[in-house]
Amino acid sequence: MGSPKRGKTCRLQFTMRRLMDLEPPERGRVFHHDMGCPGLCLCVTAAGRRTFYVYTWHDGRPVQVRIAGFPEINVEVARGLAKDITAKLAKGINVQAAKQARREEATLGDLWADWLAWAPTRADKPKRPRSMQEDVRNWKLHLSHWANRRLSTITEDVVEAWHARVGQTRGPIAANRSAALLSAMFNRAAAIHWHAGRNPCKGMAKFGHTDRDRFLQGDELPRFFAALAEERDPFPAFFALCLLTGARKGNVMAMRWSDANLDSGLWRIPGEVAKAGEVIVIPLLPQAVEILRRRRETADDSPWVFPGCGKTGHLTEAKTAWARILKRAALADVHIHDLRRTMGSFMARQGASLLIVGKALGHRSQASTAIYARLQVDPVRAAMTAGAQAMFDAAGRQLAIAGPDAQTIDVTPADVAPDATESP
């Protein structure tokens, strides 16, 4: 077929072969109209670009609506879309306005930027820094690849497939938490009128999981203590404090000297770094106090018990050391967090009530928060002391920790605990 003149329109029966054989004009563009579908045309430019359009009259004026490129879609698909557009125009639907609205629609990246600014400052329940850090992590790992997607394109089917994929590759907990973040973001989008449709996460089945119940057993403690004593500073002291205080590893890593009162044997975890957002006061057992005294004797001017060289100023990573300890002790499926559960388990074995255990570990629940707040530290210290002694009895040895000065700290349980009537 010869090259048409500029501006000339041609009519032909569209087929894939005919459209592929069309030669581009020398300059400008030319429209080829389909004899098999009124309004459908193909625009061919001098550069060879081919695009399907609907060209028709509506309300006494010409209307041109872009469909898609060719051969990205075939003739039959283009005809179906052209008929759909023509039908909408006949019903008075402004197709161009709808397309413009989609182009101007917010993306998930826009919604994420709004979430970062709004969530920590919301009037009803502002998110705490720790929760925002978790949101940032889930966004980067699981949602950031959707940053340029329009909100209306994130449908229930899309979310369900994504949730299943994250569950398979990253685990069910990561998938559920990321889905919870996405759902909360879409609730925010609805509140600010960025999304008028149904929340695509609503009604989605989440992965079920069972709470982890692993802790060090009595016959595992001797191997663990022996392996711990061989580790280099500061990890023996760090892991020992995780065990003896039952505190979360992040709180032990960020422990400040100003928050630990060694004379009264109390450690105050400020509310801004505690998981529940409330101050936690943890009794320091004699073994923990001795470890801290030895570290204090050789400490520099750092405010941290476990200084680090990173931007936080304190220790932030212990996985490598933990892996070495587990290998030496021939232990499997033990997490650092399981040290916290080990203290609670041995306390319960010695008859401590669940309220006492919850107070010692800084747990929080709506039903028991008020009761926890009224508990004194003394019975908690007694229960922790009994739990620690039970661990040492099971291990058949006391806790030997190499201090910063390379001397061995062999701490034994004291018969009388320090006075604990005042907070640090």
ZIRA-V207254 format. One record per residue. RES is the residue in one letter. PHI is phi in whole degrees, -180 to 180 (NA if undefined). NEAR is the number of other ideal C-beta (glycine too) atoms within 12 Angstrom. Layout:
BEGIN
res=RES phi=PHI near=NEAR
res=RES phi=PHI near=NEAR
END
This chain:
BEGIN
res=M phi=NA near=16
res=G phi=-71 near=13
res=S phi=-77 near=19
res=P phi=-75 near=26
res=K phi=-73 near=14
res=R phi=-62 near=17
res=G phi=85 near=13
res=K phi=-77 near=18
res=T phi=-108 near=20
res=C phi=-125 near=27
res=R phi=-120 near=20
res=L phi=-156 near=25
res=Q phi=-80 near=18
res=F phi=-69 near=32
res=T phi=-139 near=22
res=M phi=-59 near=19
res=R phi=-65 near=14
res=R phi=-63 near=23
res=L phi=-69 near=30
res=M phi=-68 near=18
res=D phi=-85 near=17
res=L phi=-63 near=31
res=E phi=-92 near=20
res=P phi=-72 near=24
res=P phi=-70 near=27
res=E phi=-65 near=19
res=R phi=-154 near=15
res=G phi=71 near=18
res=R phi=-150 near=27
res=V phi=-140 near=33
res=F phi=-107 near=31
res=H phi=-110 near=36
res=H phi=-99 near=27
res=D phi=-84 near=32
res=M phi=-77 near=18
res=G phi=-95 near=21
res=C phi=-152 near=31
res=P phi=-57 near=21
res=G phi=93 near=34
res=L phi=-81 near=41
res=C phi=-144 near=38
res=L phi=-121 near=44
res=C phi=-94 near=34
res=V phi=-117 near=36
res=T phi=-98 near=22
res=A phi=-62 near=18
res=A phi=-80 near=14
res=G phi=93 near=19
res=R phi=-76 near=20
res=R phi=-122 near=35
res=T phi=-140 near=30
res=F phi=-81 near=39
res=Y phi=-136 near=33
res=V phi=-106 near=40
res=Y phi=-124 near=30
res=T phi=-152 near=27
res=W phi=-107 near=15
res=H phi=-146 near=24
res=D phi=57 near=11
res=G phi=78 near=7
res=R phi=-143 near=11
res=P phi=-73 near=17
res=V phi=-127 near=25
res=Q phi=-124 near=25
res=V phi=-123 near=33
res=R phi=-73 near=26
res=I phi=-102 near=35
res=A phi=-174 near=24
res=G phi=-78 near=21
res=F phi=-118 near=32
res=P phi=-97 near=21
res=E phi=-55 near=14
res=I phi=-122 near=23
res=N phi=-90 near=22
res=V phi=-63 near=31
res=E phi=-64 near=18
res=V phi=-65 near=22
res=A phi=-61 near=37
res=R phi=-63 near=28
res=G phi=-62 near=21
res=L phi=-68 near=27
res=A phi=-63 near=36
res=K phi=-63 near=23
res=D phi=-66 near=23
res=I phi=-65 near=35
res=T phi=-62 near=27
res=A phi=-65 near=19
res=K phi=-65 near=24
res=L phi=-63 near=29
res=A phi=-64 near=19
res=K phi=-86 near=12
res=G phi=87 near=11
res=I phi=-79 near=19
res=N phi=-81 near=17
res=V phi=-66 near=30
res=Q phi=-64 near=21
res=A phi=-65 near=16
res=A phi=-65 near=18
res=K phi=-67 near=21
res=Q phi=-64 near=13
res=A phi=-64 near=18
res=R phi=-66 near=17
res=R phi=-66 near=14
res=E phi=-92 near=15
res=E phi=-64 near=25
res=A phi=-66 near=32
res=T phi=-96 near=27
res=L phi=-65 near=36
res=G phi=-64 near=22
res=D phi=-63 near=25
res=L phi=-65 near=37
res=W phi=-64 near=35
res=A phi=-62 near=19
res=D phi=-66 near=25
res=W phi=-62 near=35
res=L phi=-61 near=22
res=A phi=-82 near=17
res=W phi=-90 near=26
res=A phi=-57 near=30
res=P phi=-74 near=19
res=T phi=-120 near=15
res=R phi=-59 near=21
res=A phi=-71 near=8
res=D phi=-79 near=9
res=K phi=-152 near=13
res=P phi=-63 near=15
res=K phi=-75 near=24
res=R phi=-80 near=22
res=P phi=-53 near=20
res=R phi=-64 near=22
res=S phi=-68 near=24
res=M phi=-67 near=23
res=Q phi=-63 near=20
res=E phi=-66 near=24
res=D phi=-62 near=31
res=V phi=-61 near=23
res=R phi=-63 near=19
res=N phi=-65 near=30
res=W phi=-63 near=29
res=K phi=-63 near=16
res=L phi=-79 near=20
res=H phi=-124 near=33
res=L phi=-124 near=39
res=S phi=-63 near=22
res=H phi=-69 near=18
res=W phi=-99 near=27
res=A phi=-56 near=20
res=N phi=-95 near=18
res=R phi=-82 near=26
res=R phi=-68 near=26
res=L phi=-60 near=38
res=S phi=-69 near=25
res=T phi=-85 near=20
res=I phi=-92 near=37
res=T phi=-94 near=23
res=E phi=-62 near=23
res=D phi=-65 near=13
res=V phi=-62 near=22
res=V phi=-67 near=37
res=E phi=-63 near=23
res=A phi=-66 near=17
res=W phi=-64 near=30
res=H phi=-61 near=36
res=A phi=-65 near=21
res=R phi=-66 near=19
res=V phi=-65 near=29
res=G phi=-62 near=26
res=Q phi=-75 near=14
res=T phi=-92 near=15
res=R phi=-116 near=23
res=G phi=109 near=18
res=P phi=-64 near=21
res=I phi=-67 near=22
res=A phi=-62 near=27
res=A phi=-64 near=34
res=N phi=-66 near=26
res=R phi=-69 near=29
res=S phi=-67 near=39
res=A phi=-66 near=37
res=A phi=-64 near=28
res=L phi=-64 near=38
res=L phi=-61 near=42
res=S phi=-63 near=30
res=A phi=-64 near=31
res=M phi=-66 near=40
res=F phi=-70 near=37
res=N phi=-62 near=24
res=R phi=-65 near=31
res=A phi=-61 near=33
res=A phi=-66 near=22
res=A phi=-67 near=19
res=I phi=-102 near=20
res=H phi=63 near=12
res=W phi=-95 near=28
res=H phi=-146 near=31
res=A phi=-100 near=16
res=G phi=-86 near=20
res=R phi=-73 near=20
res=N phi=-61 near=26
res=P phi=-67 near=32
res=C phi=-92 near=33
res=K phi=-69 near=21
res=G phi=83 near=14
res=M phi=-72 near=28
res=A phi=-75 near=17
res=K phi=-92 near=25
res=F phi=-70 near=22
res=G phi=-86 near=11
res=H phi=-151 near=14
res=T phi=-102 near=9
res=D phi=-64 near=9
res=R phi=-71 near=14
res=D phi=-127 near=15
res=R phi=-78 near=21
res=F phi=-151 near=32
res=L phi=-70 near=39
res=Q phi=-83 near=23
res=G phi=-58 near=21
res=D phi=-79 near=15
res=E phi=-94 near=28
res=L phi=-63 near=33
res=P phi=-58 near=26
res=R phi=-67 near=27
res=F phi=-66 near=39
res=F phi=-62 near=36
res=A phi=-65 near=22
res=A phi=-68 near=29
res=L phi=-64 near=41
res=A phi=-66 near=30
res=E phi=-88 near=23
res=E phi=-77 near=30
res=R phi=-86 near=20
res=D phi=-60 near=30
res=P phi=-101 near=35
res=F phi=-68 near=33
res=P phi=-59 near=39
res=A phi=-67 near=45
res=F phi=-62 near=45
res=F phi=-68 near=46
res=A phi=-64 near=45
res=L phi=-70 near=45
res=C phi=-59 near=42
res=L phi=-73 near=44
res=L phi=-77 near=45
res=T phi=-98 near=47
res=G phi=69 near=47
res=A phi=-84 near=43
res=R phi=-68 near=31
res=K phi=-61 near=32
res=G phi=-63 near=29
res=N phi=-70 near=38
res=V phi=-67 near=42
res=M phi=-60 near=33
res=A phi=-97 near=33
res=M phi=-68 near=44
res=R phi=-104 near=27
res=W phi=-62 near=25
res=S phi=-68 near=18
res=D phi=-95 near=32
res=A phi=-108 near=38
res=N phi=-100 near=26
res=L phi=-74 near=26
res=D phi=-72 near=18
res=S phi=-91 near=24
res=G phi=70 near=38
res=L phi=-133 near=34
res=W phi=-123 near=42
res=R phi=-103 near=32
res=I phi=-93 near=35
res=P phi=-61 near=23
res=G phi=-62 near=20
res=E phi=-70 near=17
res=V phi=-114 near=29
res=A phi=-76 near=28
res=K phi=-61 near=28
res=A phi=-83 near=26
res=G phi=81 near=21
res=E phi=-122 near=21
res=V phi=-61 near=24
res=I phi=-117 near=36
res=V phi=-110 near=36
res=I phi=-112 near=41
res=P phi=-66 near=47
res=L phi=-98 near=45
res=L phi=-66 near=43
res=P phi=-53 near=30
res=Q phi=-62 near=38
res=A phi=-67 near=44
res=V phi=-62 near=35
res=E phi=-66 near=33
res=I phi=-61 near=42
res=L phi=-68 near=42
res=R phi=-63 near=28
res=R phi=-63 near=31
res=R phi=-67 near=35
res=R phi=-66 near=24
res=E phi=-62 near=16
res=T phi=-112 near=21
res=A phi=-75 near=25
res=D phi=-89 near=14
res=D phi=-85 near=8
res=S phi=-66 near=22
res=P phi=-77 near=19
res=W phi=-98 near=29
res=V phi=-68 near=39
res=F phi=-122 near=41
res=P phi=-64 near=27
res=G phi=-137 near=21
res=C phi=-98 near=13
res=G phi=-82 near=14
res=K phi=-70 near=7
res=T phi=-76 near=20
res=G phi=90 near=20
res=H phi=-128 near=28
res=L phi=-59 near=31
res=T phi=-129 near=20
res=E phi=-139 near=21
res=A phi=-139 near=31
res=K phi=-65 near=18
res=T phi=-65 near=14
res=A phi=-63 near=28
res=W phi=-63 near=29
res=A phi=-64 near=20
res=R phi=-64 near=20
res=I phi=-64 near=36
res=L phi=-62 near=28
res=K phi=-66 near=18
res=R phi=-64 near=19
res=A phi=-85 near=27
res=A phi=56 near=15
res=L phi=-110 near=30
res=A phi=-127 near=14
res=D phi=56 near=13
res=V phi=-122 near=30
res=H phi=-100 near=26
res=I phi=-59 near=32
res=H phi=-63 near=31
res=D phi=-70 near=30
res=L phi=-64 near=40
res=R phi=-62 near=38
res=R phi=-69 near=30
res=T phi=-64 near=42
res=M phi=-61 near=46
res=G phi=-62 near=37
res=S phi=-67 near=30
res=F phi=-72 near=36
res=M phi=-64 near=39
res=A phi=-64 near=27
res=R phi=-64 near=23
res=Q phi=-89 near=25
res=G phi=97 near=16
res=A phi=-68 near=31
res=S phi=-72 near=21
res=L phi=-64 near=22
res=L phi=-66 near=26
res=I phi=-65 near=34
res=V phi=-60 near=33
res=G phi=-61 near=28
res=K phi=-66 near=36
res=A phi=-64 near=44
res=L phi=-93 near=40
res=G phi=72 near=36
res=H phi=-71 near=30
res=R phi=-141 near=22
res=S phi=-144 near=16
res=Q phi=-62 near=10
res=A phi=-77 near=12
res=S phi=-118 near=19
res=T phi=-60 near=19
res=A phi=-63 near=13
res=I phi=-68 near=19
res=Y phi=-58 near=30
res=A phi=-63 near=17
res=R phi=-91 near=12
res=L phi=-71 near=27
res=Q phi=-89 near=22
res=V phi=-78 near=34
res=D phi=-57 near=23
res=P phi=-66 near=24
res=V phi=-67 near=39
res=R phi=-62 near=41
res=A phi=-62 near=28
res=A phi=-67 near=37
res=M phi=-65 near=44
res=T phi=-61 near=39
res=A phi=-64 near=28
res=G phi=-65 near=40
res=A phi=-65 near=43
res=Q phi=-64 near=30
res=A phi=-64 near=26
res=M phi=-65 near=41
res=F phi=-65 near=31
res=D phi=-63 near=19
res=A phi=-66 near=26
res=A phi=-78 near=30
res=G phi=72 near=14
res=R phi=-161 near=20
res=Q phi=-90 near=26
res=L phi=-87 near=36
res=A phi=-107 near=28
res=I phi=-122 near=38
res=A phi=-75 near=27
res=G phi=-79 near=28
res=P phi=-61 near=28
res=D phi=-90 near=17
res=A phi=71 near=13
res=Q phi=-88 near=16
res=T phi=-90 near=21
res=I phi=-99 near=32
res=D phi=-109 near=20
res=V phi=-96 near=32
res=T phi=-120 near=18
res=P phi=-61 near=28
res=A phi=-85 near=20
res=D phi=-73 near=10
res=V phi=-118 near=13
res=A phi=-81 near=30
res=P phi=-62 near=27
res=D phi=-65 near=16
res=A phi=-126 near=30
res=T phi=-86 near=18
res=E phi=-125 near=15
res=S phi=-84 near=23
res=P phi=-67 near=28
END
